[in-house]
């Protein structure tokens, strides 16, 4: 089984499952959850620069590096 890594460690095109959101910002956690980004959800990295962009289901989410670094994923 693959180890969990911070989201920015993935390459564009890579699929992964969200393991943990490491943030003390409850508003941010609620917003990410409302967009479908929560433990157990699957994502694909669409781009890494200038921002990390992921697709969760039919939703594309743009994340700055600080927020992306708080998301731990397990690569597929």
C-alpha positions in Angstrom: 0.0 0.0 0.0 1.3 3.5 -0.9 2.1 5.9 1.8 0.2 9.2 2.2 2.0 12.2 0.8 1.2 15.9 0.6 -0.8 16.7 -2.5 1.9 18.9 -4.1 4.2 15.8 -4.3 2.0 14.3 -7.1 2.6 14.9 -10.8 0.0 16.3 -13.2 -2.3 13.5 -14.4 -1.8 11.4 -11.3 -4.8 10.0 -9.4 -5.0 9.7 -5.6 -7.4 9.2 -2.7 -7.6 11.9 0.0 -6.4 10.6 3.4 -6.5 13.6 5.6 -7.0 17.4 5.6 -4.5 18.9 8.1 -5.9 22.3 8.7 -7.1 24.1 11.9 -9.1 26.5 9.7 -12.7 25.2 10.1 -14.0 27.5 7.4 -11.5 26.1 4.9 -12.3 22.5 5.8 -16.0 23.2 5.4 -15.5 24.9 2.0 -13.3 22.0 0.7 -15.8 19.5 2.0 -18.6 21.3 0.2 -16.6 21.0 -3.0 -16.2 17.2 -2.5 -12.6 17.3 -1.2 -12.7 15.2 1.9 -11.1 12.0 3.3 -12.0 9.1 1.1 -12.6 11.1 -2.1 -10.7 10.5 -5.3 -9.0 13.2 -7.3 -6.8 13.7 -10.3 -4.1 16.5 -10.5 -4.8 18.6 -13.6 -1.9 21.1 -13.2 0.7 22.1 -10.6 1.6 25.7 -11.6 0.8 28.5 -11.1 -1.7 26.8 -8.7 -2.5 23.2 -8.0 -5.7 22.3 -9.8 -7.5 19.1 -9.1 -10.7 17.5 -10.3 -12.9 15.8 -7.7 -15.9 14.2 -9.5 -17.1 16.8 -11.9 -15.6 19.7 -9.9 -12.3 21.4 -10.6 -10.7 23.1 -7.6 -7.7 25.5 -7.7 -5.6 25.5 -4.6 -2.6 27.7 -3.5 0.5 25.8 -2.4 -0.2 26.4 1.3 -3.7 24.8 1.1 -2.5 22.0 -1.2 0.3 21.2 1.3 -2.4 20.6 4.0 -4.0 17.8 2.0 -2.5 14.3 2.4 -3.3 11.8 -0.3 -2.5 8.2 -1.2 -1.4 7.9 -4.8 -3.4 5.3 -6.9 
